């Protein structure tokens, strides 16, 4: 049965970031993910992981910038990655190298290379070519450290202008890169909004070996499972069945905003996970 990781950028919003590690462990999580670690010290996050017996399973490359100050500012400035943006290859490489240093410190097996918004005036073909080239370079660098590189299709309602939106597009890019350590981050929230047909998509793509990580959130409001339109009992059964058939045994990130953001609300909202943590 696949395992669940708490996304600490979204869950436990009533607590300071570093205290969210403790809260996740108390709720039974054995692993965590989040957007970015770059505003913190490596030793502080490493200590929280160790003290709570948690694994770090995913974080993102910087959304932009060429140094730590730039990395931390880029998100609030609206940047959503540089991997597909012609002319920003050096920026992508600087951020990716920095992410690999963090992955080494945190013993994190995979990093999400943020694709980014389609550059003004750039064609889809140019963005694809830039993305493929950047990922080929990143794959070689990550392989030296034993890491996987992930790309994620994101719906254009949440992030207008994002270059990668569909599962088939992401899988075409991964196949074009041609590296075993480059995979797709299959976020079922984004997939449901853009494509739907989640059960068929899981059954189609999981056995390919090109899905490196799942993420979940309810549609339409990005809250915990059971608060919206998706039949999560069926979806989890599908993931369990297909993963058992194909030998997939990685993580499902809980990348959702708790419907109850008051103190203790994240924990109270975990009834959907009963028996799975």
C-alpha positions in Angstrom: 0.0 0.0 0.0 1.5 3.4 -1.0 2.4 5.7 1.9 1.3 9.2 2.7 3.6 12.2 3.3 2.4 15.4 4.9 2.9 18.6 2.9 4.1 21.0 5.5 3.7 24.1 3.3 0.0 23.6 3.5 -0.9 21.4 6.4 -0.8 22.7 10.0 -1.1 26.3 9.0 -1.6 27.4 12.6 1.9 26.4 13.5 5.4 27.9 12.6 6.9 25.8 9.8 9.5 24.0 11.9 6.9 23.0 14.5 4.9 21.3 11.7 7.3 18.4 11.6 6.5 17.5 15.2 2.7 17.8 14.5 2.9 15.6 11.5 4.8 12.9 13.3 2.3 13.0 16.2 -0.5 12.4 13.7 1.2 9.3 12.4 3.0 10.5 9.3 6.3 8.9 8.5 7.4 11.3 5.8 7.1 14.9 4.8 7.3 17.2 1.7 6.9 20.9 1.2 7.5 23.6 -1.4 10.9 25.0 -0.4 13.5 24.7 2.4 15.7 27.5 1.3 14.7 30.1 3.9 15.8 27.8 6.7 19.1 26.3 7.9 19.9 22.7 6.8 20.8 21.8 10.4 17.4 22.9 11.7 15.4 20.9 9.2 17.7 17.9 9.5 17.2 17.9 13.3 13.4 18.0 13.0 13.5 15.1 10.6 15.7 13.0 12.9 14.0 13.9 16.1 10.6 12.9 14.7 11.7 9.8 12.7 10.6 11.4 9.5 11.8 10.9 5.9 12.1 13.9 3.6 10.6 12.6 0.3 10.2 15.7 -1.9 10.7 19.4 -2.3 10.9 21.9 -5.2 13.8 23.5 -7.0 13.8 27.2 -6.6 11.1 29.0 -8.6 13.7 31.5 -9.9 16.7 33.5 -8.9 20.4 32.9 -9.1 21.3 33.0 -5.4 19.7 32.3 -2.0 18.1 35.7 -1.7 16.8 35.4 -5.2 15.4 31.9 -4.6 13.5 33.1 -1.6 12.1 36.2 -3.3 11.1 34.6 -6.6 7.9 32.9 -5.4 6.4 36.0 -4.0 7.3 37.8 -7.2 5.2 35.3 -9.2 7.9 33.1 -10.6 6.9 29.4 -10.9 10.0 27.8 -12.3 12.5 28.3 -15.1 13.0 24.9 -16.6 11.0 25.6 -19.7 11.9 29.3 -20.2 14.3 30.0 -23.0 17.2 32.3 -22.0 17.0 31.3 -18.3 19.1 28.2 -18.5 21.9 29.5 -16.3 19.3 30.4 -13.7 17.7 27.0 -13.8 21.1 25.3 -13.4 22.1 27.5 -10.4 18.8 26.7 -8.7 19.1 23.0 -9.5 22.6 22.7 -8.1 21.4 24.4 -4.9 18.5 22.0 -4.7 20.8 19.0 -5.0 22.9 20.3 -2.1 19.8 20.4 0.0 18.7 16.9 -1.2 22.0 15.6 0.0 21.7 17.2 3.4 18.2 16.0 3.9 18.7 12.5 2.3 15.8 13.3 -0.1 15.6 11.0 -3.0 13.8 13.3 -5.4 13.4 16.9 -6.4 10.6 18.6 -8.4 12.1 20.7 -11.2 9.6 23.5 -11.6 8.7 23.9 -15.2 7.5 27.5 -15.1 5.1 29.8 -16.9 5.3 29.9 -20.7 7.6 32.8 -21.6 5.9 35.7 -23.4 6.5 35.3 -27.1 7.9 31.8 -26.8 6.2 29.0 -28.7 5.1 25.7 -27.1 7.8 24.0 -29.2 10.5 26.3 -27.9 9.4 25.8 -24.3 9.4 22.0 -24.8 12.9 22.1 -26.4 14.2 24.2 -23.5 12.6 21.9 -20.9 13.9 18.8 -22.5 17.4 20.1 -22.7 17.4 21.4 -19.1 16.1 18.1 -17.9 18.7 16.1 -19.7 21.4 18.2 -18.0 19.6 17.9 -14.6 19.2 14.2 -15.0 22.9 13.7 -15.4 23.7 15.9 -12.4 21.0 14.2 -10.2 22.2 10.7 -11.3 25.7 11.5 -9.8 23.9 11.9 -6.4 21.4 9.1 -6.8 18.4 11.4 -7.1 15.3 11.5 -9.2 14.0 14.6 -11.0 10.3 15.2 -11.3 8.1 17.4 -13.5 4.5 18.2 -12.6 1.6 19.1 -14.9 -0.4 21.9 -13.2 -3.8 23.2 -14.0 -4.2 26.7 -15.5 -7.0 27.7 -13.1 -4.6 27.5 -10.2 -1.5 28.8 -12.1 -2.5 30.6 -15.3 0.1 30.3 -18.1 1.9 27.3 -16.7 3.6 25.5 -19.6 2.8 21.8 -18.6 -0.8 21.0 -17.9 -1.6 17.4 -19.0 -0.3 14.0 -18.1 0.3 12.9 -21.7 2.4 16.1 -22.3 4.5 15.4 -19.2 5.1 11.8 -20.3 6.1 12.9 -23.8 8.7 15.2 -22.2 10.0 12.4 -19.9 10.3 10.0 -22.8 12.1 12.7 -24.9 14.6 13.2 -22.1 15.4 9.5 -22.1 16.8 9.3 -18.6 15.6 6.7 -16.1 15.7 9.1 -13.2 13.4 11.7 -14.8 9.7 11.0 -13.9 6.3 12.6 -13.6 4.8 14.0 -10.4 1.2 13.0 -10.8 -0.9 15.5 -8.8 -4.5 14.2 -8.8 -5.9 17.6 -7.9 -4.5 19.2 -11.1 -5.3 16.1 -13.2 -9.0 16.1 -12.1 -9.4 19.7 -13.0 -7.8 19.5 -16.4 -8.6 15.9 -17.5 -10.7 13.9 -15.0 -10.9 10.2 -15.6 -8.5 9.6 -12.7 -8.9 5.9 -12.4 -8.0 5.3 -16.1 -5.1 7.8 -15.9 -3.7 5.9 -12.9 -4.1 2.6 -14.6 -2.5 3.9 -17.8 0.5 5.7 -16.4 1.6 4.0 -13.1 2.7 0.8 -14.8 5.0 2.7 -17.2 7.5 3.3 -14.4 7.5 7.0 -15.3 5.4 8.1 -12.3 7.7 9.0 -9.4 5.3 10.6 -6.9 1.6 11.2 -6.4 0.0 14.2 -4.7 -3.6 14.6 -3.6 -6.1 17.3 -2.7 -9.9 17.5 -3.0 -11.5 19.3 -5.9 -12.7 22.0 -6.2 -11.3 23.8 -3.1 -8.0 22.0 -2.5 -9.0 20.7 0.9 -8.6 17.3 2.4 -10.1 14.2 0.7 -13.8 13.8 1.4 -14.8 17.5 1.2 -15.6 17.7 -2.5 -16.3 15.7 -5.7 -13.7 12.9 -5.9 -14.5 9.3 -4.8 -11.4 8.9 -2.8 -12.2 5.4 -1.6 -12.3 4.2 -5.2 -9.2 6.2 -6.1 -7.1 4.8 -3.2 -8.3 1.3 -4.0 -7.2 1.9 -7.6 -3.8 3.1 -6.5 -3.5 0.1 -4.2 -4.4 -2.4 -6.9 -2.3 -1.0 -9.7 0.7 -0.4 -7.5 0.5 -4.0 -6.2 0.4 -5.2 -9.8 3.3 -3.2 -11.1 5.4 -3.0 -7.9 5.1 0.8 -7.3 5.9 1.6 -3.7 6.6 5.3 -3.3 4.8 8.2 -1.7 1.5 10.1 -2.0 2.0 13.7 -0.9 -1.0 15.4 0.9 -0.7 18.7 -0.7 -3.9 20.3 0.5 -5.1 23.3 2.6 -7.1 22.0 5.6 -10.7 23.1 5.5 -10.4 23.9 9.1 -7.3 26.2 9.5 -7.8 26.8 13.2 -5.5 25.3 15.8 -5.7 21.5 15.6 -7.9 21.6 12.5 -5.4 19.7 10.3 -5.4 16.8 12.8 -9.2 16.8 13.2 -9.5 16.6 9.4 -7.5 13.4 9.0 -10.4 11.0 9.3 -10.0 10.3 5.6 -6.5 8.8 6.4 -7.7 6.5 9.2 -5.9 3.1 8.8 -3.5 4.5 6.3 -0.9 6.3 8.4 
